[in-house]
Amino acid sequence: MKLAIIYTGGTISSEAQDGYLSPTDKTKSQLIKALDKDIKVESFQPYYILSEQLDGENITALIKCVGERLNENFDGIIITHGTDTLQYSAAALSIAFGASDIPIVFVSSNFILSDKRSNGLSNFICAVKFIREKIGGVFVSYKNAGGKPEFFTADSLLPHNPYSDKLAAVNKPFGYFEGEKFIQISQLPKLKSEGVFTLTKKSPVLWIRAHAGMRYPETAGYKAVLIESYHSGTLPTEDEDFIEFCEKSAIPIYVIGVGSEIPYESTKYYNQLNIVVLEKTSPIYAYISLWKRFQF
């Protein structure tokens, strides 16, 4: 088997240095040593950072790097990435290569590899096993504390909760490993591969999360607004400030988080306020999609 490993940094690539965690090349050998002898590896590094530093230029570099590897007869591609912004890069690659015949798998770690609590090596080993299953698409390999090694489709990932490294998705995970056996528990999403694309360094999308007592920012310099609703799909549509914000907005407003259950009365004003309801998906996937759409 021939693998491309794309290193981008993050906790899985970090060690403690002078009292802080930062990426180092030393960790790469720890991952390579875990591979079976029949696996040939080529390594690539479009950038090498702590993932909280991620911007559109980094995501673009990763998209281009993966696009090049897809034309080089690899059986699979593994991307090592930090957990803080894993979902953003995964969403972008899902848009670019979601229908790929070649497995593309993100691997991260909750702690540095030398820490006994780390799931990084397990995530990496399971990613290699998953690639042997020859299931095309873009995935994330991750073992939550106390759980099984699971695989999530890259379009479905939710933001982390504060203080938690638990990875969650809009729907069920795609599947998991029970020993050496992969068990699929949900269907693959019907995605297209839009191919290599470029993102601006900074996003043109103003992303707001609904919260009590909201005050509304100026939209100058932005090209679209994404509002993440309350869990029931609602927004404060009777609030005078919110109504004014919507009515005076010169750019389109989108809402994410609206489900398919019977809607609450407050949602009937969405059309009146020219709020576009997006289909059920991850807020991060929606954000990246709008970024791509409105950047020029």
C-alpha positions in Angstrom: 0.0 0.0 0.0 1.2 3.5 -0.9 0.2 6.3 1.5 0.7 10.1 1.3 1.0 11.6 4.8 0.4 15.4 4.9 1.7 17.1 8.0 0.2 20.4 9.1 1.2 20.6 12.7 -1.2 20.7 15.7 -1.0 18.8 19.0 -0.3 15.5 17.2 2.9 17.1 16.0 3.9 18.9 19.2 6.1 18.5 22.2 6.6 20.5 25.3 9.3 23.1 24.8 10.1 25.8 27.4 6.8 25.3 29.2 4.7 25.5 26.0 3.5 23.0 23.4 4.6 23.6 19.8 5.1 21.6 16.6 8.4 19.7 16.1 9.6 17.4 13.4 10.6 14.7 16.0 7.0 13.4 16.3 6.8 12.3 12.7 9.0 9.3 13.3 6.6 8.1 16.1 3.8 7.8 13.5 5.9 6.2 10.8 7.2 3.5 13.2 3.6 2.4 13.8 3.1 1.5 10.1 3.2 -2.1 8.7 6.3 -2.9 6.7 4.3 -3.3 3.5 3.3 0.4 3.5 5.3 2.9 1.4 5.0 6.5 2.5 5.7 9.8 1.0 5.5 12.9 3.2 4.3 16.4 2.5 4.1 19.6 4.5 2.1 22.6 3.0 2.5 24.4 6.4 3.3 23.5 9.9 1.5 25.4 12.7 -0.7 25.1 15.8 -4.1 24.9 14.2 -5.6 27.9 16.1 -3.4 30.0 13.7 -5.3 28.6 10.6 -6.6 31.0 8.0 -7.9 30.8 4.4 -4.4 30.8 2.9 -3.5 27.7 5.0 -6.7 25.9 4.0 -6.0 26.8 0.3 -2.5 25.4 0.6 -3.9 22.1 2.0 -6.5 21.8 -0.7 -3.9 22.2 -3.4 -1.6 19.8 -1.7 -4.3 17.1 -1.5 -5.4 17.8 -5.1 -1.9 17.1 -6.3 -1.7 13.9 -4.3 -4.9 12.6 -5.8 -3.2 12.4 -9.2 -0.2 10.5 -7.9 -1.5 6.9 -7.5 -1.7 6.8 -3.7 -4.0 4.3 -2.1 -4.9 6.8 0.6 -4.1 10.2 2.1 -3.7 10.9 5.8 -3.6 14.5 7.1 -2.3 15.2 10.5 -4.1 18.3 12.0 -4.7 20.1 15.2 -8.0 19.6 16.9 -8.9 23.3 17.4 -9.7 23.9 13.7 -9.9 20.4 12.4 -13.5 20.8 11.4 -12.8 23.8 9.2 -10.1 22.1 7.1 -12.2 18.9 7.0 -15.2 20.9 5.7 -13.2 22.6 3.0 -11.7 19.3 1.8 -15.2 17.7 1.8 -16.4 20.5 -0.6 -13.3 20.0 -2.8 -13.0 16.2 -2.8 -16.1 14.8 -1.1 -16.8 12.3 -3.9 -13.1 11.1 -4.1 -12.6 7.4 -4.8 -9.4 7.6 -2.7 -9.8 7.7 1.1 -8.7 11.0 2.6 -8.5 10.8 6.4 -7.8 13.5 9.0 -5.9 12.4 12.1 -5.5 14.5 15.3 -4.7 14.0 18.9 -6.2 15.2 22.2 -2.8 15.3 23.9 0.8 15.2 22.7 1.9 11.7 21.6 4.3 11.2 24.6 1.3 11.7 27.0 -0.3 8.4 28.1 -3.7 10.0 27.7 -3.1 10.7 24.0 -5.4 9.1 21.4 -3.2 10.3 18.5 -1.5 7.1 17.7 -4.7 5.1 17.9 -6.4 7.6 15.6 -3.5 7.2 13.1 -3.4 3.4 13.2 -7.1 3.2 12.7 -6.9 5.7 9.8 -4.4 3.3 8.1 -6.8 0.3 8.7 -9.7 2.3 7.3 -7.8 3.1 4.1 -7.4 -0.6 3.6 -11.2 -0.8 3.5 -11.0 1.3 0.2 -14.0 3.5 1.0 -13.7 6.8 -0.9 -14.4 10.2 0.6 -13.1 12.6 3.2 -13.2 11.4 6.9 -11.9 12.0 10.3 -10.5 9.2 12.5 -11.1 9.9 16.2 -11.4 8.0 19.5 -13.4 9.9 22.1 -12.6 9.1 25.7 -14.1 5.8 26.8 -15.3 5.1 23.2 -14.4 3.1 20.2 -12.2 4.4 17.3 -14.9 6.1 15.1 -15.0 7.6 11.6 -16.9 10.8 10.9 -17.7 12.2 7.4 -15.9 15.5 7.1 -19.0 17.5 6.2 -20.8 16.6 9.5 -18.5 17.8 12.3 -19.8 20.1 15.0 -17.7 22.7 16.8 -16.2 21.5 20.1 -17.9 22.3 23.3 -15.8 24.5 25.6 -13.2 22.7 27.7 -13.9 19.4 25.8 -11.9 17.5 23.1 -14.9 15.3 22.3 -15.6 15.1 18.6 -19.3 15.1 17.6 -21.3 15.3 14.4 -24.7 16.4 13.2 -25.7 12.7 12.7 -24.3 9.4 13.7 -20.7 8.6 12.9 -20.1 6.8 9.6 -18.7 3.7 11.4 -16.2 2.4 13.9 -13.7 -0.4 14.4 -14.5 -3.4 16.6 -11.1 -4.9 16.8 -9.9 -5.4 13.2 -13.5 -5.3 11.8 -15.0 -2.1 10.4 -18.7 -1.7 11.2 -20.6 0.9 9.0 -23.5 2.4 10.8 -24.7 5.2 8.5 -24.7 6.0 4.8 -22.2 8.2 3.0 -23.5 11.6 2.2 -24.2 12.4 -1.5 -21.4 14.9 -2.1 -19.8 16.3 -5.2 -16.1 17.0 -5.7 -15.9 20.7 -6.7 -12.1 20.3 -7.1 -9.3 22.6 -6.0 -10.4 26.1 -5.0 -8.9 29.1 -3.3 -10.1 30.9 -0.1 -9.2 34.5 0.8 -7.0 34.8 3.9 -9.9 36.3 5.9 -13.5 35.2 5.6 -16.2 37.5 4.1 -18.8 35.9 6.3 -19.9 37.4 9.6 -20.8 34.4 11.8 -23.1 35.1 14.8 -24.3 32.6 17.4 -27.7 33.4 18.9 -27.5 34.3 22.6 -29.8 36.1 25.1 -29.6 39.9 25.0 -27.8 40.0 21.7 -26.3 43.2 20.3 -25.8 43.3 16.6 -22.5 44.3 14.9 -21.9 46.4 11.9 -21.7 44.4 8.6 -19.4 46.8 6.7 -16.7 44.8 5.0 -18.7 41.5 5.0 -20.6 40.0 2.1 -22.9 37.6 4.0 -24.2 36.9 7.6 -24.5 33.4 9.0 -26.6 33.2 12.2 -26.4 30.0 14.2 -29.8 29.6 15.8 -30.8 28.3 19.2 -31.0 24.5 19.4 -34.7 24.6 18.4 -34.0 26.5 15.2 -35.2 29.8 16.6 -34.1 33.4 16.7 -35.4 36.5 18.5 -37.6 37.6 15.6 -39.8 39.8 17.8 -36.8 41.8 19.2 -36.8 45.3 17.8 -33.0 45.4 17.4 -32.9 42.1 15.6 -35.7 43.2 13.2 -33.8 46.4 12.5 -30.6 44.5 11.9 -32.3 42.3 9.3 -34.2 45.1 7.6 -31.2 47.4 7.3 -28.8 44.6 6.2 -27.5 45.2 2.7 -26.1 41.7 2.5 -27.8 38.3 2.6 -28.6 36.7 6.0 -28.6 32.9 6.5 -29.6 30.8 9.4 -28.2 27.4 10.3 -29.7 25.0 12.9 -33.3 24.8 11.8 -34.5 21.2 11.9 -37.4 19.4 10.4 -39.7 19.2 13.4 -42.8 21.4 13.8 -41.5 24.9 13.8 -42.0 27.5 16.6 -44.1 30.5 15.9 -41.0 32.8 15.9 -39.7 31.1 12.8 -42.6 32.2 10.6 -41.0 35.7 10.4 -37.9 34.3 8.6 -39.3 34.9 5.2 -40.6 38.4 6.1 -37.1 39.3 7.4 -35.4 37.9 4.3 -33.6 35.2 6.3 -32.6 32.2 4.2 -32.9 28.9 6.0 -30.0 26.6 5.1 -30.4 22.8 4.9 -29.4 20.8 8.0 -25.7 20.5 8.1 -22.8 21.4 10.4 -22.5 25.2 11.1 -18.8 25.0 10.2 -19.6 23.3 6.8 -22.1 26.0 6.1 -19.6 28.7 7.1 -16.9 27.3 4.8 -19.4 26.9 1.9 -20.5 30.6 2.3 -16.9 31.7 2.5 -16.1 30.0 -0.8 -19.3 31.4 -2.4 -18.9 35.1 -1.3 -15.2 35.7 -1.2 -15.0 37.5 -4.6 
